[in-house]
Amino acid sequence: MPSSRLSLIVVAAGLAGLAYAAPAMADPAQTVSAEIQYDNSALHSRAGAGAVLDSLQMQADSICRYDAPVSQAPRVDDSCVSQVIAQAVNKIDHPKLTEAYVSRSGLNRRILADAN
């Protein structure tokens, strides 16, 4: 399975609870840098593109996970997840993956293009 890697930088407004930031001093917009992996050969079918999109979702959930400041309960920043997935789909730039993303998210292609 040929795997590809993709580097992303995302500015996520809700990641104020990152381990290195005290809640009272947290910057309202944190920058997240991540490396995404995906199976390039899977993009040649609709089912494969769907599997890549599922993988992007799981990786984005992991990237955007943080512990709540007071309770230390794990949380996922949904805005961050959306940004990570949109940027990954844009950078991978494969028609079947874009089609799967647009179909699932309900966004039109223009909004996706503006996600960069």
FENBELRA-V338804 format. One record per residue. N is the residue number from 0. SS is DSSP state (@ for helix, = for strand, . for the rest). Layout:
N & SS
N & SS
This chain:
0 & .
1 & .
2 & =
3 & =
4 & =
5 & =
6 & =
7 & =
8 & =
9 & =
10 & =
11 & =
12 & .
13 & .
14 & .
15 & .
16 & .
17 & .
18 & .
19 & .
20 & .
21 & .
22 & @
23 & @
24 & @
25 & .
26 & .
27 & .
28 & .
29 & =
30 & =
31 & =
32 & =
33 & =
34 & =
35 & =
36 & =
37 & =
38 & =
39 & @
40 & @
41 & @
42 & @
43 & @
44 & .
45 & @
46 & @
47 & @
48 & @
49 & @
50 & @
51 & @
52 & @
53 & @
54 & @
55 & @
56 & @
57 & @
58 & @
59 & @
60 & @
61 & @
62 & @
63 & .
64 & =
65 & =
66 & =
67 & .
68 & .
69 & .
70 & .
71 & .
72 & .
73 & =
74 & =
75 & =
76 & .
77 & @
78 & @
79 & @
80 & @
81 & @
82 & @
83 & @
84 & @
85 & @
86 & @
87 & @
88 & @
89 & @
90 & @
91 & @
92 & .
93 & .
94 & @
95 & @
96 & @
97 & @
98 & @
99 & @
100 & @
101 & @
102 & @
103 & @
104 & @
105 & .
106 & .
107 & .
108 & @
109 & @
110 & @
111 & @
112 & @
113 & .
114 & .
115 & .
